[in-house]
Amino acid sequence: MMNHSEGRTGPNHAKVMGSFKGHALPGTFFFIMALWWSTKSILKYIFRKQKRTCPGSKALFRRAEILEGIVSVCMPPGMAGEQFIPGGPYWSLYKEGRWNQILGWHHFTMYLFFGLVGVSNILCFTINSLPVSLPKLMMSNALFVEAFIFYNHTHGREMLDIFVHQLLFLAVLLAAIVAFMEFLTRNNVLVELLRSSLILLQGTWFWQLGFVLYPLGGHPSWDLTDHENALFLTMCFCWHYLLALTIIGMNYAFITWFVKSRLKRLCPSEVGLLKNVEREQESEEEM
């Protein structure tokens, strides 16, 4: 996805623009960030239940939000390095009477909006007058922009190339809708984890796109005109989401076990308090 001056051709294939690294890099970014967001949501949920035992957790999460903002601001410019690779646009949008590397500019626009999410994180948790829900709104905006870009990203390509990008568009659009729901609600851990699972799906599917469009290690190329490949990838997309849900579930189980085991070791009396608070909150949620 980074290098749009190079492509792959083969039997029954049109030219496929981009590169494996260009898909693996944003895929890795979204995978790592989804794991972090799910971890943060789970920890906040657990600490809310035992807020009487963790008086410093609010300040800790405030610093974590600022650090997350710094990472979110720094990562997109790194992924936008396609501007400067050999044959890249080098910030030139229009060259020799035509648009220059326009798909690369698509990616840069997507990265720019995720950088704005990081800026909003830093500002909201350093300036008290700003609403703390602003980063959630900016996250929703960034995902909607990404969905819009990928919807219009595949003009003139082969069937399978278009199809795998349509599945990516579906994952991004669902994540955007859930992120907007998260903006409208408050402290709903299920909505937060659902958003994280969809972004995790997005990250792993970026990698799947890389393997489909740019096979490595001498593996045979996919036939981009074969409809059976599309049928397989439909099922594969569901497997990716199952994997995302499994990872989120395992993360929840591990963090819950780790926090409770640490509490039991440091202060056994607080474990009973934690269980009582859990029961109280579950009763309130049922009401």
TORKOL-4160 file (C-alpha; in steps of 0.2 Angstrom, whole numbers, padded with zeros to 4 digits, m for minus):
287
<pt num="1" X="0000" Y="0000" Z="0000"/>
<pt num="2" X="0015" Y="0012" Z="0003"/>
<pt num="3" X="0023" Y="0011" Z="m0014"/>
<pt num="4" X="0011" Y="0015" Z="m0028"/>
<pt num="5" X="0025" Y="0016" Z="m0041"/>
<pt num="6" X="0027" Y="m0003" Z="m0041"/>
<pt num="7" X="0014" Y="m0017" Z="m0044"/>
<pt num="8" X="0012" Y="m0035" Z="m0047"/>
<pt num="9" X="0007" Y="m0043" Z="m0063"/>
<pt num="10" X="0004" Y="m0061" Z="m0067"/>
<pt num="11" X="m0007" Y="m0073" Z="m0077"/>
<pt num="12" X="m0025" Y="m0067" Z="m0077"/>
<pt num="13" X="m0020" Y="m0052" Z="m0067"/>
<pt num="14" X="m0021" Y="m0034" Z="m0070"/>
<pt num="15" X="m0008" Y="m0023" Z="m0062"/>
<pt num="16" X="m0010" Y="m0022" Z="m0043"/>
<pt num="17" X="m0004" Y="m0006" Z="m0036"/>
<pt num="18" X="0005" Y="m0005" Z="m0019"/>
<pt num="19" X="0016" Y="m0017" Z="m0009"/>
<pt num="20" X="0015" Y="m0030" Z="0005"/>
<pt num="21" X="0024" Y="m0018" Z="0018"/>
<pt num="22" X="0011" Y="m0005" Z="0014"/>
<pt num="23" X="m0003" Y="m0016" Z="0020"/>
<pt num="24" X="0007" Y="m0024" Z="0034"/>
<pt num="25" X="0012" Y="m0007" Z="0042"/>
<pt num="26" X="m0005" Y="0000" Z="0045"/>
<pt num="27" X="m0011" Y="m0018" Z="0050"/>
<pt num="28" X="0002" Y="m0019" Z="0063"/>
<pt num="29" X="m0002" Y="m0001" Z="0070"/>
<pt num="30" X="m0021" Y="m0005" Z="0071"/>
<pt num="31" X="m0018" Y="m0022" Z="0079"/>
<pt num="32" X="m0006" Y="m0015" Z="0093"/>
<pt num="33" X="m0018" Y="0000" Z="0096"/>
<pt num="34" X="m0033" Y="m0011" Z="0097"/>
<pt num="35" X="m0024" Y="m0022" Z="0110"/>
<pt num="36" X="m0020" Y="m0006" Z="0120"/>
<pt num="37" X="m0038" Y="0001" Z="0119"/>
<pt num="38" X="m0045" Y="m0016" Z="0124"/>
<pt num="39" X="m0033" Y="m0017" Z="0139"/>
<pt num="40" X="m0036" Y="0001" Z="0144"/>
<pt num="41" X="m0055" Y="m0002" Z="0143"/>
<pt num="42" X="m0054" Y="m0017" Z="0154"/>
<pt num="43" X="m0042" Y="m0009" Z="0167"/>
<pt num="44" X="m0054" Y="0006" Z="0168"/>
<pt num="45" X="m0069" Y="m0006" Z="0171"/>
<pt num="46" X="m0060" Y="m0015" Z="0184"/>
<pt num="47" X="m0054" Y="0000" Z="0193"/>
<pt num="48" X="m0071" Y="0008" Z="0193"/>
<pt num="49" X="m0077" Y="m0007" Z="0202"/>
<pt num="50" X="m0064" Y="m0005" Z="0216"/>
<pt num="51" X="m0062" Y="0014" Z="0215"/>
<pt num="52" X="m0061" Y="0015" Z="0234"/>
<pt num="53" X="m0045" Y="0004" Z="0233"/>
<pt num="54" X="m0036" Y="0013" Z="0219"/>
<pt num="55" X="m0036" Y="0032" Z="0223"/>
<pt num="56" X="m0022" Y="0035" Z="0211"/>
<pt num="57" X="m0029" Y="0027" Z="0196"/>
<pt num="58" X="m0037" Y="0043" Z="0189"/>
<pt num="59" X="m0020" Y="0051" Z="0187"/>
<pt num="60" X="m0013" Y="0036" Z="0180"/>
<pt num="61" X="m0025" Y="0034" Z="0166"/>
<pt num="62" X="m0024" Y="0053" Z="0163"/>
<pt num="63" X="m0005" Y="0051" Z="0160"/>
<pt num="64" X="m0009" Y="0035" Z="0149"/>
<pt num="65" X="m0021" Y="0045" Z="0138"/>
<pt num="66" X="m0007" Y="0059" Z="0135"/>
<pt num="67" X="0005" Y="0045" Z="0131"/>
<pt num="68" X="m0007" Y="0037" Z="0119"/>
<pt num="69" X="m0010" Y="0054" Z="0111"/>
<pt num="70" X="0009" Y="0056" Z="0108"/>
<pt num="71" X="0010" Y="0039" Z="0100"/>
<pt num="72" X="m0005" Y="0042" Z="0089"/>
<pt num="73" X="0003" Y="0058" Z="0083"/>
<pt num="74" X="0020" Y="0050" Z="0080"/>
<pt num="75" X="0014" Y="0034" Z="0071"/>
<pt num="76" X="0004" Y="0042" Z="0056"/>
<pt num="77" X="0018" Y="0052" Z="0050"/>
<pt num="78" X="0029" Y="0037" Z="0050"/>
<pt num="79" X="0016" Y="0027" Z="0040"/>
<pt num="80" X="0015" Y="0041" Z="0028"/>
<pt num="81" X="0033" Y="0038" Z="0024"/>
<pt num="82" X="0027" Y="0033" Z="0007"/>
<pt num="83" X="0029" Y="0051" Z="0002"/>
<pt num="84" X="0048" Y="0049" Z="0002"/>
<pt num="85" X="0052" Y="0032" Z="m0004"/>
<pt num="86" X="0060" Y="0030" Z="m0021"/>
<pt num="87" X="0046" Y="0035" Z="m0034"/>
<pt num="88" X="0035" Y="0043" Z="m0020"/>
<pt num="89" X="0026" Y="0059" Z="m0023"/>
<pt num="90" X="0037" Y="0069" Z="m0011"/>
<pt num="91" X="0022" Y="0081" Z="m0007"/>
<pt num="92" X="0019" Y="0084" Z="m0025"/>
<pt num="93" X="0000" Y="0082" Z="m0028"/>
<pt num="94" X="0000" Y="0087" Z="m0046"/>
<pt num="95" X="0014" Y="0083" Z="m0058"/>
<pt num="96" X="0016" Y="0084" Z="m0077"/>
<pt num="97" X="m0002" Y="0087" Z="m0081"/>
<pt num="98" X="m0009" Y="0073" Z="m0070"/>
<pt num="99" X="m0013" Y="0069" Z="m0052"/>
<pt num="100" X="0003" Y="0062" Z="m0044"/>
<pt num="101" X="0002" Y="0045" Z="m0034"/>
<pt num="102" X="m0016" Y="0049" Z="m0029"/>
<pt num="103" X="m0018" Y="0033" Z="m0020"/>
<pt num="104" X="m0004" Y="0037" Z="m0009"/>
<pt num="105" X="m0012" Y="0053" Z="m0005"/>
<pt num="106" X="m0028" Y="0043" Z="0000"/>
<pt num="107" X="m0017" Y="0035" Z="0013"/>
<pt num="108" X="m0009" Y="0051" Z="0019"/>
<pt num="109" X="m0027" Y="0058" Z="0022"/>
<pt num="110" X="m0032" Y="0043" Z="0032"/>
<pt num="111" X="m0016" Y="0044" Z="0043"/>
<pt num="112" X="m0019" Y="0063" Z="0045"/>
<pt num="113" X="m0036" Y="0060" Z="0053"/>
<pt num="114" X="m0029" Y="0047" Z="0065"/>
<pt num="115" X="m0015" Y="0060" Z="0070"/>
<pt num="116" X="m0029" Y="0072" Z="0074"/>
<pt num="117" X="m0036" Y="0059" Z="0087"/>
<pt num="118" X="m0019" Y="0059" Z="0095"/>
<pt num="119" X="m0019" Y="0078" Z="0096"/>
<pt num="120" X="m0037" Y="0078" Z="0104"/>
<pt num="121" X="m0031" Y="0066" Z="0117"/>
<pt num="122" X="m0016" Y="0077" Z="0122"/>
<pt num="123" X="m0026" Y="0093" Z="0122"/>
<pt num="124" X="m0041" Y="0085" Z="0132"/>
<pt num="125" X="m0030" Y="0078" Z="0146"/>
<pt num="126" X="m0019" Y="0093" Z="0148"/>
<pt num="127" X="m0033" Y="0107" Z="0146"/>
<pt num="128" X="m0047" Y="0104" Z="0159"/>
<pt num="129" X="m0060" Y="0115" Z="0150"/>
<pt num="130" X="m0061" Y="0103" Z="0135"/>
<pt num="131" X="m0074" Y="0089" Z="0135"/>
<pt num="132" X="m0066" Y="0072" Z="0139"/>
<pt num="133" X="m0077" Y="0064" Z="0126"/>
<pt num="134" X="m0069" Y="0074" Z="0112"/>
<pt num="135" X="m0056" Y="0060" Z="0108"/>
<pt num="136" X="m0070" Y="0048" Z="0105"/>
<pt num="137" X="m0079" Y="0059" Z="0093"/>
<pt num="138" X="m0062" Y="0062" Z="0084"/>
<pt num="139" X="m0060" Y="0043" Z="0083"/>
<pt num="140" X="m0077" Y="0041" Z="0076"/>
<pt num="141" X="m0073" Y="0054" Z="0063"/>
<pt num="142" X="m0056" Y="0046" Z="0058"/>
<pt num="143" X="m0064" Y="0029" Z="0056"/>
<pt num="144" X="m0078" Y="0037" Z="0045"/>
<pt num="145" X="m0065" Y="0046" Z="0034"/>
<pt num="146" X="m0055" Y="0030" Z="0032"/>
<pt num="147" X="m0071" Y="0020" Z="0027"/>
<pt num="148" X="m0075" Y="0034" Z="0014"/>
<pt num="149" X="m0058" Y="0033" Z="0007"/>
<pt num="150" X="m0058" Y="0014" Z="0006"/>
<pt num="151" X="m0075" Y="0014" Z="m0002"/>
<pt num="152" X="m0068" Y="0025" Z="m0016"/>
<pt num="153" X="m0050" Y="0017" Z="m0017"/>
<pt num="154" X="m0052" Y="0003" Z="m0029"/>
<pt num="155" X="m0058" Y="0010" Z="m0046"/>
<pt num="156" X="m0052" Y="0000" Z="m0061"/>
<pt num="157" X="m0045" Y="m0015" Z="m0051"/>
<pt num="158" X="m0048" Y="m0033" Z="m0053"/>
<pt num="159" X="m0063" Y="m0042" Z="m0045"/>
<pt num="160" X="m0054" Y="m0050" Z="m0030"/>
<pt num="161" X="m0044" Y="m0034" Z="m0026"/>
<pt num="162" X="m0060" Y="m0024" Z="m0025"/>
<pt num="163" X="m0069" Y="m0038" Z="m0015"/>
<pt num="164" X="m0055" Y="m0039" Z="m0001"/>
<pt num="165" X="m0055" Y="m0020" Z="0000"/>
<pt num="166" X="m0074" Y="m0020" Z="0002"/>
<pt num="167" X="m0073" Y="m0032" Z="0016"/>
<pt num="168" X="m0060" Y="m0020" Z="0024"/>
<pt num="169" X="m0072" Y="m0005" Z="0021"/>
<pt num="170" X="m0086" Y="m0016" Z="0030"/>
<pt num="171" X="m0074" Y="m0018" Z="0045"/>
<pt num="172" X="m0070" Y="0000" Z="0046"/>
<pt num="173" X="m0088" Y="0006" Z="0044"/>
<pt num="174" X="m0094" Y="m0005" Z="0058"/>
<pt num="175" X="m0080" Y="0001" Z="0069"/>
<pt num="176" X="m0084" Y="0019" Z="0065"/>
<pt num="177" X="m0103" Y="0016" Z="0070"/>
<pt num="178" X="m0098" Y="0008" Z="0086"/>
<pt num="179" X="m0086" Y="0022" Z="0090"/>
<pt num="180" X="m0100" Y="0035" Z="0087"/>
<pt num="181" X="m0111" Y="0024" Z="0099"/>
<pt num="182" X="m0096" Y="0025" Z="0112"/>
<pt num="183" X="m0096" Y="0044" Z="0110"/>
<pt num="184" X="m0115" Y="0044" Z="0114"/>
<pt num="185" X="m0113" Y="0032" Z="0129"/>
<pt num="186" X="m0103" Y="0033" Z="0144"/>
<pt num="187" X="m0091" Y="0020" Z="0152"/>
<pt num="188" X="m0099" Y="0006" Z="0143"/>
<pt num="189" X="m0086" Y="m0008" Z="0143"/>
<pt num="190" X="m0095" Y="m0019" Z="0130"/>
<pt num="191" X="m0096" Y="m0005" Z="0117"/>
<pt num="192" X="m0078" Y="m0001" Z="0120"/>
<pt num="193" X="m0072" Y="m0019" Z="0118"/>
<pt num="194" X="m0084" Y="m0021" Z="0103"/>
<pt num="195" X="m0075" Y="m0006" Z="0095"/>
<pt num="196" X="m0058" Y="m0013" Z="0099"/>
<pt num="197" X="m0062" Y="m0030" Z="0092"/>
<pt num="198" X="m0068" Y="m0022" Z="0075"/>
<pt num="199" X="m0051" Y="m0012" Z="0074"/>
<pt num="200" X="m0042" Y="m0028" Z="0078"/>
<pt num="201" X="m0051" Y="m0036" Z="0064"/>
<pt num="202" X="m0046" Y="m0021" Z="0053"/>
<pt num="203" X="m0028" Y="m0024" Z="0058"/>
<pt num="204" X="m0027" Y="m0043" Z="0054"/>
<pt num="205" X="m0037" Y="m0040" Z="0038"/>
<pt num="206" X="m0024" Y="m0028" Z="0032"/>
<pt num="207" X="m0011" Y="m0042" Z="0034"/>
<pt num="208" X="m0023" Y="m0053" Z="0024"/>
<pt num="209" X="m0024" Y="m0041" Z="0010"/>
<pt num="210" X="m0005" Y="m0041" Z="0009"/>
<pt num="211" X="m0004" Y="m0060" Z="0008"/>
<pt num="212" X="m0018" Y="m0060" Z="m0005"/>
<pt num="213" X="m0012" Y="m0046" Z="m0017"/>
<pt num="214" X="0007" Y="m0048" Z="m0014"/>
<pt num="215" X="0012" Y="m0066" Z="m0010"/>
<pt num="216" X="0029" Y="m0069" Z="m0001"/>
<pt num="217" X="0042" Y="m0082" Z="m0002"/>
<pt num="218" X="0038" Y="m0088" Z="m0020"/>
<pt num="219" X="0020" Y="m0093" Z="m0015"/>
<pt num="220" X="0008" Y="m0094" Z="m0030"/>
<pt num="221" X="m0002" Y="m0078" Z="m0034"/>
<pt num="222" X="m0020" Y="m0078" Z="m0031"/>
<pt num="223" X="m0031" Y="m0078" Z="m0046"/>
<pt num="224" X="m0040" Y="m0061" Z="m0045"/>
<pt num="225" X="m0054" Y="m0066" Z="m0057"/>
<pt num="226" X="m0059" Y="m0082" Z="m0048"/>
<pt num="227" X="m0075" Y="m0081" Z="m0039"/>
<pt num="228" X="m0071" Y="m0096" Z="m0028"/>
<pt num="229" X="m0057" Y="m0086" Z="m0020"/>
<pt num="230" X="m0070" Y="m0072" Z="m0016"/>
<pt num="231" X="m0081" Y="m0086" Z="m0007"/>
<pt num="232" X="m0066" Y="m0092" Z="0003"/>
<pt num="233" X="m0061" Y="m0075" Z="0008"/>
<pt num="234" X="m0079" Y="m0071" Z="0014"/>
<pt num="235" X="m0077" Y="m0086" Z="0026"/>
<pt num="236" X="m0059" Y="m0081" Z="0030"/>
<pt num="237" X="m0066" Y="m0063" Z="0035"/>
<pt num="238" X="m0077" Y="m0072" Z="0048"/>
<pt num="239" X="m0063" Y="m0082" Z="0055"/>
<pt num="240" X="m0053" Y="m0066" Z="0057"/>
<pt num="241" X="m0067" Y="m0059" Z="0067"/>
<pt num="242" X="m0068" Y="m0074" Z="0077"/>
<pt num="243" X="m0049" Y="m0073" Z="0081"/>
<pt num="244" X="m0052" Y="m0054" Z="0086"/>
<pt num="245" X="m0065" Y="m0059" Z="0098"/>
<pt num="246" X="m0055" Y="m0073" Z="0105"/>
<pt num="247" X="m0040" Y="m0061" Z="0108"/>
<pt num="248" X="m0051" Y="m0048" Z="0116"/>
<pt num="249" X="m0059" Y="m0062" Z="0127"/>
<pt num="250" X="m0042" Y="m0069" Z="0132"/>
<pt num="251" X="m0035" Y="m0052" Z="0136"/>
<pt num="252" X="m0050" Y="m0049" Z="0147"/>
<pt num="253" X="m0048" Y="m0065" Z="0156"/>
<pt num="254" X="m0029" Y="m0062" Z="0159"/>
<pt num="255" X="m0031" Y="m0044" Z="0165"/>
<pt num="256" X="m0045" Y="m0049" Z="0177"/>
<pt num="257" X="m0035" Y="m0063" Z="0184"/>
<pt num="258" X="m0019" Y="m0053" Z="0185"/>
<pt num="259" X="m0027" Y="m0038" Z="0194"/>
<pt num="260" X="m0036" Y="m0049" Z="0207"/>
<pt num="261" X="m0021" Y="m0060" Z="0210"/>
<pt num="262" X="m0011" Y="m0044" Z="0213"/>
<pt num="263" X="m0024" Y="m0038" Z="0225"/>
<pt num="264" X="m0025" Y="m0054" Z="0234"/>
<pt num="265" X="m0006" Y="m0055" Z="0237"/>
<pt num="266" X="m0005" Y="m0036" Z="0242"/>
<pt num="267" X="m0021" Y="m0034" Z="0252"/>
<pt num="268" X="m0032" Y="m0050" Z="0254"/>
<pt num="269" X="m0046" Y="m0040" Z="0262"/>
<pt num="270" X="m0048" Y="m0029" Z="0246"/>
<pt num="271" X="m0053" Y="m0045" Z="0236"/>
<pt num="272" X="m0069" Y="m0047" Z="0245"/>
<pt num="273" X="m0072" Y="m0028" Z="0243"/>
<pt num="274" X="m0070" Y="m0030" Z="0225"/>
<pt num="275" X="m0082" Y="m0044" Z="0223"/>
<pt num="276" X="m0095" Y="m0035" Z="0233"/>
<pt num="277" X="m0093" Y="m0020" Z="0222"/>
<pt num="278" X="m0095" Y="m0031" Z="0207"/>
<pt num="279" X="m0111" Y="m0038" Z="0213"/>
<pt num="280" X="m0118" Y="m0021" Z="0217"/>
<pt num="281" X="m0114" Y="m0014" Z="0200"/>
<pt num="282" X="m0121" Y="m0029" Z="0191"/>
<pt num="283" X="m0137" Y="m0027" Z="0201"/>
<pt num="284" X="m0138" Y="m0009" Z="0196"/>
<pt num="285" X="m0135" Y="m0013" Z="0178"/>
<pt num="286" X="m0149" Y="m0026" Z="0178"/>
<pt num="287" X="m0161" Y="m0013" Z="0186"/>
